[in-house]
Amino acid sequence: MSAAEFASTFIGGALGGIGCVACGQPFDTGSTLRKHHSHKILVKTKMQTFPELYQKDGFARCMASIYKTEGFRGLYAGSVGALLTNCAENSILFSARSSTIAGVALFQKKNKNDLSNLEMAVAGSGAAFFSSIAVCPTEMIKNRMQATAELQKSGKFSFKERVSVSSTVRQILSEGYTAPFRGLVGTWGREMPGYLVLFYSFAFCQNMFAQNTKLSSGMNAALSGGIAGGAYWLCMLPIDVVKSRQQVLSIGSKHPIRFLDCLKDIKR
């Protein structure tokens, strides 16, 4: 891959990450809180990490609670961390994917243009191995910033200074130099099979719509991407719940929460 192609892929991925955050950050906030038993982390993060606070409330009520107590700005809590996560993930993912496609083509002894949908999906899964290394620490920053209110309200942690990206990074590093990579196994477990599903679903839907509909290429790509994203989260959300709890609930401790221990705790 030439330098120009690499730069184009890298920048395109970063811009795509910015668009993703702008559209999806409020939903991510609420979802995390619900998964962790909390009521104030951005909807996904809050519901994942503090379910005891939101398990009786639906997604819409969780978002309404955030808006009522924190305003519109509260829905975008942790946006800087989310930007770091999505820009890093998409830039590295699509840059690495060009190389993994070439690797799969070499292994299969094919021209890269002749690879099947499954082979292209395998290449995407391989690229996710590398992007996960950047995603794990940046996502930890995002998740902890989103869960600030719940952590204080539940008494799990008391913040001594105003929560910002820099203060969150300092807190994480105070827990040990390996602390930024807590949840890395869970991140690999979510991203690698998840992107296998996503890239395969995208290619399958795109081919199906091209053959059976009169959608423009742009609408085809948008609709296929939406369906593929839904398939990704349908398959990978349980792993994301465990990973989010590992990262948020280990705050203030030099000892990480093991993936299996967290999974058993959720089961109970």
N, C-alpha and C positions, 0 to 999 in steps of 0.2 A: 504494500500500500504506500502510495506516495505521500509526501508531507502535506500536500494540498488536500488530498483525500482524508487524511487523518484529521487535519484541522477542521475540515468541513463536517466530518462526523462528530468530532468532539464538541464543537460549538453548537451544532444542531441538537445534540443530546442535551446540552446545558439549557438551551432555549426551551426545549420540550419540557424539561424539569421545572422551569419557572412557570410555564403555563399550567402544569399539573398542580403545583402548589396553589396558584391563584384560584383555581376552580375547586380543588378538593380539600384544602386545609381545614375549613370548619368541620367537615365530616370526619376527618381524621382525628381532630381534637376530641369530639364526642365519643367516637368509637373506642379510643384507647381508654378513656375513663371508664366506660362501661365494662371493659374487659378486666380492669383492675379493681373494681369495686369502688370507684370514686366518682364524684359528680362534677368535676370541674376541668378535667383534662380535655383537650379537644375531643370532640365526641367519640371517635374511635379509641383514642388512647385512654380517655377517662373511663369509658365503660369497660375497657379491657383490664385496667389496672385496679380500679376501685368498684367492682361490681356491687359490693354491699350498699353503696350509695345510690346506684342507679338500676339495680336489677328489677325493681318494681316499676320503674319508669321506662317508657319506650324511647326510641332514638329521638323522636321529635321533642319530647319533653326534656330530654337531656340537653338538646340544643337550646330550647327555650330557657332553661335554667341558666345556662352559660350566658346567654344574651341578657337576661334579666339582671344577673349579679355582676357581670363584667362588661356588658355592652358589646357593640359590634367588634370592638378591638379584641375582646376576649375570645372570639371565634377564630382569631388568627394568632393566638398564643403559640409561641414556638415557631413562628414562620421563618425566622432566620435559620434555625436549625433544620427546618424542613427544606429550605432552599439549598442549604449545604448538602443535605442528603440526596435530594432529587437531582441536583446539578451534577454531583459527583457520581451518582449511580448511573444516570443516563449517558453521561459523557464517557465514562469508563466502559460501560456495558457495550455501547454501540461501536466504540473504538476497538475493544477487544474482540467483538463479534466478527469483525472483518478478518482478524487473524485466525479465530477458531473455525470460521467457514473454510479458510484455506487449509487448515489442519485436517478437517473432516474430509475435504475433497482429496487431499493427498493420501489419507488413510484408506479411503474408498476407491482410490485410483480413478477419479472422475474429474471432469471439468466442474468448477464451482457452480456454473450455470445449470448443470445437469443434476444437482443434488435434489433429493426428494424433500417433501415438506417435513418429514420426520428427521431427516439428516440436518436440515436447516435448523430445526428446533433443538437438536442435540448440540449444535454449534452455539446457539443462544444460551443453552443451559451451561455450557462450558465457560462462556463469557461471564456469566453471573458469578462464577467462582471468584473472579478478580474484582468485580464491582462490589461484592459483598464485603470485602476487606475495607473498602471506603465507606460503605453504607453503615456498618455496625457502629462505629464510634459517633458518626454524625447523627444517626438515628437515636442513639442514647441521649445525646444533648437535647434533641427535639422532644423526646418522650418525657424526660425529666422536667423540662421547662413547661410542658403542657400539664404535668401532674403536680405542679407546685402547690396549688391551693389544697388539693386532696391530701397530699403528704402532710401538710401542716394541720389540716382539720382532723385527720385521723390520728395525729400524734406520732406518726412514724418518723418524722424528721422536722426539725425547727431550723429555718433559714436565718442566718445572722446578718445577711446583707441582701440588697435588692437583687432579685434574680435576673441575670442577663446571660448572654452566651459566654462571656469571659468568666463570670462567677461560677457558672455551671461546669465549665471546663476545669477550673481550679478545684472544684469539689470532686469531680471525677478523678482527677490526677492524685488528689490527696488520699484516695482509696487504693493507690498502687498504680504502677505504670502499665500493668496489664488490664486495669479496670476499664479502659475505653473499649476493650474487645470482649467484655462480658456479653454473652448472647451471640457470639460469632457462630457457634455450631447451629444455633437456632436460625440465624440469618442464612447460613448456607442451606439448611434444611428447608427454608421457605423459598429462597431465591432460585436455587438450581432446578428443582423439580417444577417450581412455579413458572419459570421462564420457558421450560420445556413445554408446559401446557399452553402458555401464552402465545409463543411463536407458532406452535402447531395450529392452535385454534384460529389465530389470525390468518395464516395461509389458507387453511381449510375454508373459512368463511369468505375470504376474498375471492377464491376460485369459484365457490358456489354462487356468490352474488354476481360475479362477472358472467357466469353462464346462464343464470336464470332471471336476472333483473336488468333494468335499463339505468341503473344508478351510474352517476358520474364516477370517475376514478377517485375523486376526492371524497365523495359521500361513501363510496364503497370502503375506502380505507378507514374513514371515521367510524362507520358502523361496525366493521370487522374488528377494529381496535377496541371499541366499547365492549363487544361480546367477549373478546379475548381477555380483556381486563377483568370482566366479571367471572370468567372461568378460572382465572388466576386466583382471585380472592376466595372463590367458592372452595377451591382445593386447599389453599394455603392459610386461611384465616386461623384455624386451630393452632398451627405452629406459631403464627404471629402473636397470638394471645400469650403463649408461654414465654416467648422471647421478650415481649414488652414487659411482662411481670418480672422477669429476671433482671432487666435493666433498671426498672424503676424501684422495685422493692428492696434492692440491694444497696440503696443509697446510705452513705455513712458507714458502711462496713468494708473492711479489707478482705472479707471472704465472700466470693461470689455465690449466688444461688445456682445449684446445678440444675440442668434442664430437666432431668428425670424427677428430682425432688419437687420442682415447681409443678410439673405435670401431675404428680401424685397429690399435691396440695389442691390443685384445681379439681381433681376427681373427687376429693373428699368434700 
